[in-house]
Amino acid sequence: MTRLFRKPKYLLVLLAGTALAGYGLYRYSLSLGTDHREQNYDFSYRDTASVDRIEIWDKTPDTVVLSRENGRWMVNGKYPARPDAVDVLLETFHRMELRNFPQQSALPTIVQALSTYGKEVKVYANGEEVKHFYVGTETPDMLGTYMMLQGADQPYAVYIPGFNGYLSSRFFTREDLWRDRTLFGVDQRDLREVRMRYFDSAFASVALTRADDGSYAVYPLLANGQKGAPLAQPRDLSVQAAFAAYRTLMYEGMIIPSDKVFGKQDSLRKSQPVFELYLRSKDQDWTLTAYHVPGDPEAVPFEGAPASRFDPDRYYAFVSDGRFVLIQRHGFQSALFSLRSFR
């Protein structure tokens, strides 16, 4: 082999072959019409702790702006954002990376879908834009998402290592889906009064109060909504547990104009409520009024049981701050106490 390379003609042949191969790769890259340098598919941003603003647009058109204000994320500058959804989005920025280069033949279809269904995303850190890209549709195997950086000449398939799924669903733009689903978030130490009034079981209605010195009192709530005589020896631990329940109560989803029931609010308010909850804290008060959700006509009841007129698991609810929401009985169970619970 050593003698072979001592002969100039063999060396020239080898060099010529290498040059031709390099030229062939160069021509191939030109035929793709792309510049596959890393900055053209570097979608991630590692320092998510410095991210203070995220903007997302879609083609509906709809826009959501998430901003970090006084250590708390806000939606469109109006409402607290869901911490879990924001955390998932920040994790996506941190971990997503290139999965593969799309085939040349697929690029026109991918670009067309990106222009039709794509979402535009801008990420800011310390007040400056650090990423600007477009999120398209999922890859055929549903394990990646086509994305394209602003200024790049083609999209790329992006994924999160170890995650089996696509990422486009994380970049939603509906304001109601970004809002924190906590109903009240009030600390039990700030609560001063709770009233739970049942319209079909008046004997179970109850009022709880907490004085400034931390002492509790329990009253039966009369049919007219007024408090009766206090219980002589209420179970203080049960009262404390009831007061603590209101900090973490959440609703299942916001009811918006595109939902059929949204246009039936007037008739719903004219029907008899299931229960009405009143809370009074040191600085604010709330009222939540819950109504039956009609049962599913296609639901199959247990053998021998009559079909239910109402959904046993959910209620519609109006909150005094203007929210119209759907709540789950299971999630509300800790707050659905009765007078009997404190005797």
Secondary structure, DSSP 8 states (H G I E B T S, - for coil): -HHHHTSHHHHHHHHHHHHHHHHHHHHHHHHHT----GGGS----S-GGGEEEEEEEETTTEEEEEEEETTEEEETTTEEB-HHHHHHHHHHHHH-EEEE---GGGHHHHHHHHHHH-EEEEEEETTEEEEEEEEEEE-TTSS-EEEEETT-SS-EEEE-TT--S-SGGGS---HHHHB--BS----TTTEEEEEEEESS-GGG-EEEEE-TTS-EEEEEB-TTS-B----SS--HHHHHHHHHGGGS-B-SEE--TTSGGGGGHHHHHHS--SEEEEEEESS-EEEEEEEEEE--TT----TT----SEEEEEEEEEETTS-EEEEEHHHHGGG---GGGG-
